């Protein structure tokens, strides 16, 4: 009945009420990204061509865990595959319990995981890596941040260690780490904040009085690269850092991928604990994108659009397509029709949830699934594709 649209963008560029009122009011506000999608001015288009799968594929034979009815499932490789179906139809059991755990066991010799009940998985020789990209935090403590997670911080520390001033002082790259004694502020152990334990109340964090939240001691901060010290660099947003390090290809490439996934507004040193689930997921995707593709990696995402705005979903789809263009396979469990219509191949489970599910209702391109009258997914897809 009533919408409050916050924005216009994310991070520093957000925090304002862009529009409030009925759907018509939101659509009439040119600054509202939500309004642009509601009015159809911006939209996620159905791909004009679907990619053709490679000849090799993965076969899950005799999947019978939970409510799965002893099914054989073919998963094509080198394309964007989406597993669909109503809640409780067996999607997570098939992908997470059987496929993911079996591959973890066989590729990484992980004996702790127990795969769900199935006869065998064929075609394993076509996969050399399996990566599960979820919305869990990239680190449990304020020490981890996007720069440390993506590995770009190691490269930045090396740049500082190569400056004239650092060489004169005999500083190596470890001097610029806030995890190691020497360069960090010892009053707060390089955290930049001090934890005050409150009895019966949540702990309170206050900025360190010695380093004023900068994490490093005075000597370390005297070393500058292009007029900035290491604390200044950690305080930069990804967009600012992209400009600053443009002349260093290794660093620029990693930062550019963070920018490409729509995270240009986050700070390099932003504590991992302050990132939302969707942001953490995109930091992981950016890290994968910055690696050289082998063409034999399987990425698994379980409902990646949970809690995401449609503009973020648009962004996410572009990133997933980039991974597939690199020759890898993306396997997504999804309910969101914008994602489903963008996939190359669908596996629709159902027809119902619980006991009434666990069968393959349809598989093929979204157009082929839309033509299957028994498929609930197909019935909704038909409206969008027509």
N, C-alpha and C positions, 0 to 999 in steps of 0.2 A: 504493500500500500504506500509505503514511504521509504525513500532511499536516502542514505547519507553517503556521498562519494568523497573519499579522502584521497588526497594526492597533491599535485597532479601526477608526480612520479613516485619513485621509492627513495628511501634513505633521506639524505640531506635535501633532496628535491621534492620531498613530500611534506606531510604534516599539516596541510591546510584542508579546510572543507571546501572542495571545488564546487560542489553543487548539492542541494538537498531538496527533496520534494518528490513528485510523482515521476514515473518513468519518462513522461514527456518533458518534464523540467530538466532531467539529467541529459536527455538527448539534445535539448536546445542549448546546452552549455558547451561551446567549442573546445574549452580546455579539458573537458572530461574524457579520459580514454575509455572509461566504461560506457559513456554516452555514444562514443564513436562506434563501439562494437554493437550496442543495442540498436542503433539506427541503421546498421548495415554499411556504414561508411567505411569501416574496417571490418574485414572478416577473414576467417581461416578458409581458404579455398580448397575444394576437392582437387587432388593432383590430376593433371591432364593425362599423365601416363603412369601406369603402375610398373615398378621394376620387375624384371623376370628373375626368379630364383636361380641359383647355381644348380648344377646337376646333383652335387652332393647334398645330403640332408641328414638330419637326426631322426631316428625312429624310436619312439618309446613303445615298447611291446608289453601288452598285458598289464596296464596300469589299473590297480585294484585297491588302492589305499582309500580309507574313509568311504565316500559314496561313489567312487569311480567304478564303472561296470566293466572291468576287464577290457579296457579300450586300447587300441593301437593308434598312436598319434604321430603324424608326420610333421616335422618342423623344418621348413625350407631354410636354407642358409643364404647369406648375402643380401637379405631383404629386411624390411620392417614388418615384424610379425606381431599380431595382437591377439591375445586370448580373451574372449568375451563370454558373456552369459550372466544370468541373474545372480544375485548374492546367494552363496551356498551351493552353486552348481558344480564346484570342484576345481575352479581355476587355480587357486593358491595351492591346493593339494598337488595338482599335476605339475605346476611349475616350480614351486618352492620345496615341497616335500620330496617329490620324486626326481625331477630333472636336476635342480640345483644341487641337492645333497648327493646325488649319484655322481655328478661331474666333480664335485669337491672331493669325493672319496677316491675317484679314479684318476683325476688329473693331478691332485695335490697330495694324494695318499693320506687324506685326513680321516683317521679312524674313529674320531669322536662323533662324527655325524652318522645318523641312521636313516638312510633313504626310505621312503614309503614303499609299500608293496608293489612290485612290478617284476616281469620276467627278465627283460634286458633292455639296454639302450644301445642301438646300433648307430654307427657313423661317428663314433668318438674321435676317430683319427683326423676328422676334419676340424676339430676344435683344439686350440692349445691353451686357451685362457678363458675363465668365466668370471664375470664381475657383476656383483649385485649392487646397484646404485639406489640406495633408499634415502629417506629423509632424516635419518639419525644424525646427531651432531658430528661435526668433523673432529671434535675433541671434547673431552669432559671438563677441561680446566681453562681459565682465561689465558693460559700460556699459549695454547694453540690458536692460530689465526690463519686467514687465507694465504698469507705469504709463506708461512712454515709448511702448511698442508700441500700447497702446489709445488713446493721445492724452489720457488723463485727467491726466497730469502737467502738460501745458501749462495746463490749467484750474486745477489746484492752485497752480501758480506765480503765476497771475494773482490768485488769492485772497490769497496772501501779499503780493503787491505792492500790494494795495489796503488793507492794514492801516495804521493810524495811524502806527505806528513806522516802517514802510517809507517812507511818504510824507514823514515828517520827515527821514529820512536820504537821500531822493531815490533809493531803490532801485526799479528797474523789474523786470519778471518775469524778465529775463535774469540778474539777480543770484542768483536761486534755481535756476539751472541748474548742474549739476556738469560741464558740457561747456565752459563759457565762463569765461575769466579774470575775476576780480573777486570772485565769491562763493565760488568753490570753494577747497579747500585746495590750495595750490600744491606742497606737498611730495609729494603723490601724484597731482597733476593731476585731483583729483576722483574718483579710483577708490576711495578708502577702503582700498586694499590696495597693497602694493608688491611688485613681482615680483623675486625673487632668482634670477638665472640660475645653475644648477648645471651644472658640466661633467659630461658622461656620465650625468646624472640628469635627471628631469623638473624643470621650473622650480617653485620653491616660492613661494607667496604668503603674505605676513604682513601683519597690520593696520598701517596707517600710524601711526607714533608721535605725529605732530603732531596729527592730528584724531581719533585713536583709532577710525578706521574710519567716521567720520561724513560724510566727503566734503567738508564745508564749513568755511570759516574762522570764527573766533569771532564776528566782527561779524554775519555772515549768520545764525548760530544764535541771536543775541540777539533777532531778530524772531520774535514768536510769534503764532499764531492760535488762539484758545480754549485758551491755555496750552501749546500744542505748537509746536515749531519744525519746519522743513522736514525735518530728519533723522529726527525722531520720526515724522513722517507716513510717510516711506519705510519705516520699520521696522514700520508697522502691518500687520496682516493685512487682507485684503479685507473680512472680516466687521467688524473694528473700524472700518475707514475708512468703511464703509457707515453705521454709526451716527454717526460723527464728522461726516460731510458730508451728513447727512440733509436739512438745511435748504437745500442748494444743488442744485436739480433736475438741472442739466447734469452735475455730477460724480456725483451719486447714481445717475443712470440708467446711466452707463458702469460704475460699480462694481457695480451690481445685476446687470448681465448677467454679470459675472465670477462673482458669487455663484450665479446661476441655472445656470451650466454646471458647478457643483460645485467651484469654485476658491476658496471662501471662506477656505481655510486658508493660501493662499500670501501672501507679503508683497509689498507694492506695489513695493518696491525690490529684490526678489530677483533676483540676476543671471540673465540668460536662459540662461547656460551650465549652471545647476543645475536647470533644469526638465526633466522627462522628456518623451519624444516625445508621449505622450498629453496632458500638461499644455500643451505648446506648441500642440498642435492645438486645445485648448479655448480658449486665449487668443485664437487666430485666430477661432474661431467666435464668441466673445463680442464681439470687435471688429466682426464682421459684423452680429451681432444688434443692436448699439447704433446701427447706421446706419439711416436711413429706407429702407424697402424700395421698390424701383421696380416690383417684380412682373415684372421682365424679366431677372433675374439667373439664371445657371446656375452652381450650385456643384458641383464635381467632387471626390469623395473616393475615393482608391484604398485599399481595405482599411483603413478608419479604426479598426477594432477591434483591430488588431494590438497585442498586449501589454496590452490593457485587461482589468480585472476586470469581472465581469458587472454589478456595480453601476455602474461607469463607462459600460458599454455602455448601460445603462438611461437614464443621464443624457444620453449622447450622442444617443440616439434622441429624447428629449424636445426637445433643442436643434434637431435636424434637422427635427423636425415643426413647431417654431416658425417656422423659415425658410420652410417650405412654406405654413404658415398665412398668412404675410405675402404670399403670391402668387408666390413664387419657385420655382424647380425645383431639386431636389437629385438628383444622379446619382451613385450609389455602386457601386463594384466590391466585391463581398463574398462571403465563404464562410460567414460566421457565420449560422446558421439563425435566431437571434433577430432579426437585422436583416432577413434575407430575408422572414420571415413578417410583418414590420411594414411592408413597402413597399406602395405602391399598385399598382405595375406592375413586372413582371419581364421581363427579356430574357435567355433562357437559351441560352448558346452551347455547342457541343460537337459530337458526343456525347463524343469523347475529347479528349486533349491532343495537341499537335503536329500531324502530318499528318492525324490522324484527327479533328481539330476544325475550327473555323472556320465552322461552319454554325449557323443559328438553329434550335434544337430546339423551342422553345416561347416564346410571349410572351403577356402578359396579366396578370390578377391572380394572386396566389399560388395561389388556388383553381383557376384555369384551368391553370396550369403543373403543379400537383399531379395533374391529371387526364391528363397526357400520359405514357403508359407508357415512351416512349423517353428521357425526361429523368431523369438521375440526381438532379438537384436536386429534381425533382417527387416522386421515390420517397421521399426523406427528409422533404420537406415534408408529404406525405400523413399520415405518422405524427404530426406535430405538430398539423396542422390538424384531424385527426379527433377 
